[in-house]
């Protein structure tokens, strides 16, 4: 075959020599295998949307920019890859702020591309201008304002690298409209090296040996496992460590499913709304193994009384987290998977019968609060537990924020990592519905169940249109107590039941609202309706909605008040509701 007759290879994005800024962005996404984008168009991103028109990218049109970024967040939590978001300048960009902060707090990788007014108009209070670069500095892992077209390929390559290495997080690229239209001849870099950024720091063998020795000599160890375990894909190694050294485990909200919730070594959540056995185990331990956790205030409470007799080991990829809230006796900075791979061979197999028996006594002496004694009506805890029992084995549970979130964390049985999605650090009401959309798009064959509250659901309910547009079979359970339940609970306990602006005088008919979006719904008000309703709800081929009307007086228990110690369980006073 002559050279002239040989077929020509299509140029890769890295070989493309002439493209405008908008096409360069599309090429950069394809180069990074980012073929799903969540967004909402506007004037400052028209060139970008035009460049995407003939591409292989699947764009999910949300009904609000906050919905788009929370959906990308949910997608990223399921896939472990950076979610991508497009939004226009000004209000489009500022509508992303809550989602950026949410992803930043929960270490979720995102690449967010915003349009900006032309470079000649920046700083002139132009129409739909906002300094999203300045606004987003404290709530992103890194960000860019591209003023030179030659900088765009490098910014894109670095953004994906930064977002998904080390401790993941959101990266924002702000691209003025004129940059999107200018031709760019520079190729994408094939490798990325950033001065001063070392996402995988070396770990000394002395640290590894010290960690193994601490485990081997301890009598009452507790594994305190956080979301970093799932991020580093270290769940199987954590399981091996727990079983080899017979160590009981407490799991944070972001770590549910790292070990199955019904595994005999799992004690449940620690902290404010954690189980009593989890908190008492921490308090009585002699070694806390903090793996991929932040030692956040909702778990630690009073730092002076947190595990007072224990050595503290803290393993985390982010050196900024080490010692931030609680001093570590043995700090280990590095990737958790690497740390465990090197530590496990040095750990001595053991059975801790005495320690396990003591923890079982904690459990026996402190039964759960499933029955909600004294309440007339439905028990949300029982319904959530039954829902998890009836759901498909591969289901994904997404929650919003509030009482229902804590009930789900306590009662919903999760058996796999990356299958329980919840806003942890920021506690973002309105996260649940769009995050469920992202999860369903990421895992189209999985059953996605959203557990939300009547308050949080109404914050982004416009995304019901997105569910129907893409025919997503999401199951929406609304725990409807007619109030902002968690705030009402605090007002009851600590403000003499002075319910200031937490009771909804009026709520919509949620089943009728679902029907407006062509989503069938049911309303459940009596315990005897629950079983049939749940089975119908889960069996629906498309999306379905269940309005679960529960007593306003239901509280999340147990509870340790903020800033208190592991043994300071709140005892609810037996006083009538106002």
Secondary structure, 3 states (H helix, E strand, C coil): CCCCCCCCCCCCCCCCCCEEHHHHHHHHHHHCCCCEEEEECCHHHHHHHHHHCCCCCEEEECCCHHHHHHHHHHHHHHHCCCEEEEECCCHHHHCCHHHHHHHHHCCCCEEEEEEECCHHHCCCCCCCCCCHHHHHHHHCCEEEEECCHHHHHHHHHHHHHHHHCCCCCEEEEEEEHHHHHCEECCCCCCCCCCCCCCCCCCCCHHHHHHHHHHHHHCCCEEEEECCHHHHCCCHHHHHHHHHHHCCEEEECHHHCCCCCCCCCCECCCCCCCCCHHHHHHHHHCCEEEEECCCCCHHHHCCHHHCCCCCEEEEEECCHHHCCCCCCCCEEEECCHHHHHHHHHCCCCCCCCHHHHHHHHHHHHHCCCCCCCCCCCCCCHHHHHHHHHHHCCCCCEEEECCCHHHHHHHHHCCCCCCCCEECCCCCCCCCHHHHHHHHHHHHCCCCCEEEEEEHHHHCCCHHHHHHHHHCCCCCEEEEEECCECHHHHHHHHHHCCCCCCCCECCCCCCHHHHHHHCCCEEEEECCHHHHHHHHHHHHHCCCCEEEEEECCCCCCCCCCECCCCCCCCECCCCCCCCC
